[in-house]
């Protein structure tokens, strides 16, 4: 059961990150693909699976955010990643600012991955 939840979670992470990078690159070239309905819906479906698998894993391992410092960092990092991603995809007023958001989002993603592997919080 644990391995199934873990593999689902890691697959959802990979798909979510791939779609984020893909959508960012499409936005840099003002691609018409960004208007496709599937490209607006699919990231939400994958991110829902990602969140559900994260909750499932928390239940299976008996560790929870705001109790374990490393999981708390991952939640805070996820919020920062989402905000930076929104800046990269929508809120940035020009391409250089969107690139800053993109690099920031990937940086937060790297920090989250580091904490996920080490189980050592960076700030908490």
C-alpha positions in Angstrom: 0.0 0.0 0.0 2.8 2.4 0.9 4.7 1.8 -2.3 1.5 2.4 -4.4 0.9 5.7 -2.7 4.6 6.7 -3.0 4.7 5.8 -6.7 1.5 7.7 -7.4 2.8 10.7 -5.5 6.2 10.7 -7.4 4.4 10.2 -10.8 2.0 13.1 -10.0 5.0 15.3 -9.1 6.8 14.5 -12.3 3.7 15.2 -14.4 2.9 18.4 -12.5 6.5 19.7 -13.0 6.6 18.7 -16.6 3.3 20.5 -17.3 4.5 23.6 -15.4 7.6 23.8 -17.5 5.7 23.0 -20.7 3.1 25.7 -20.0 5.8 28.2 -19.2 7.7 27.6 -22.4 4.4 27.8 -24.4 3.7 31.2 -22.7 7.2 32.4 -23.7 6.3 31.8 -27.3 2.7 33.0 -27.0 1.5 29.7 -28.2 -2.2 29.0 -29.2 -1.9 25.7 -27.3 -2.4 27.6 -24.1 -6.0 28.2 -25.0 -6.8 24.5 -25.3 -9.2 23.2 -22.7 -7.3 20.1 -21.9 -4.2 22.2 -21.0 -6.3 24.3 -18.6 -8.0 21.3 -16.9 -5.2 18.6 -16.8 -2.9 20.5 -14.4 -5.7 20.7 -11.9 -6.5 17.0 -12.2 -2.9 16.1 -11.7 -2.4 18.5 -8.8 -5.5 17.0 -7.1 -4.0 13.5 -7.4 -0.7 15.0 -6.0 -2.4 16.4 -3.0 -4.5 13.3 -2.4 -1.5 11.0 -2.6 0.4 13.3 -0.2 -2.4 13.1 2.3 -2.6 9.3 1.8 1.2 9.1 2.5 0.9 11.2 5.6 -1.8 8.8 6.9 0.3 5.7 6.0 3.5 6.9 7.7 1.7 8.6 10.6 3.4 11.9 10.2 1.6 15.2 9.6 2.3 18.8 8.7 2.5 21.3 11.6 3.6 18.3 13.8 6.7 17.2 11.9 9.0 20.1 10.9 10.1 18.6 7.6 6.4 18.2 6.5 5.6 21.7 7.6 8.5 23.0 5.5 7.1 21.1 2.5 3.7 22.7 2.9 5.2 26.2 3.2 7.5 25.4 0.3 4.5 24.2 -1.8 2.7 27.5 -1.2 5.8 29.4 -2.2 6.2 27.2 -5.3 2.5 27.8 -6.3 2.8 31.6 -5.8 6.0 31.8 -7.8 4.4 29.5 -10.5 1.4 31.8 -10.7 3.8 34.8 -11.1 5.6 32.9 -13.9 2.5 31.9 -15.7 0.0 34.8 -15.1 1.0 37.6 -12.8 4.4 38.7 -14.2 3.9 41.8 -16.3 6.8 41.1 -18.7 9.1 38.2 -19.8 12.0 39.0 -17.5 9.7 39.1 -14.4 8.1 35.8 -15.5 11.5 34.3 -15.8 12.2 35.4 -12.2 9.0 33.7 -11.2 9.9 30.5 -13.1 13.4 30.3 -11.6 12.0 31.0 -8.2 9.4 28.2 -8.5 12.0 25.7 -9.6 14.2 26.8 -6.7 11.4 26.1 -4.2 10.8 22.8 -5.9 14.4 21.9 -5.4 14.2 22.9 -1.7 11.1 20.8 -1.3 12.8 17.8 -2.9 15.9 18.2 -0.7 13.7 18.2 2.4 11.6 15.2 1.2 14.8 13.1 0.7 16.6 14.2 3.8 13.6 14.5 6.2 15.4 17.5 7.7 13.6 20.8 7.7 15.6 23.8 6.5 14.0 26.5 8.7 11.7 24.8 11.2 
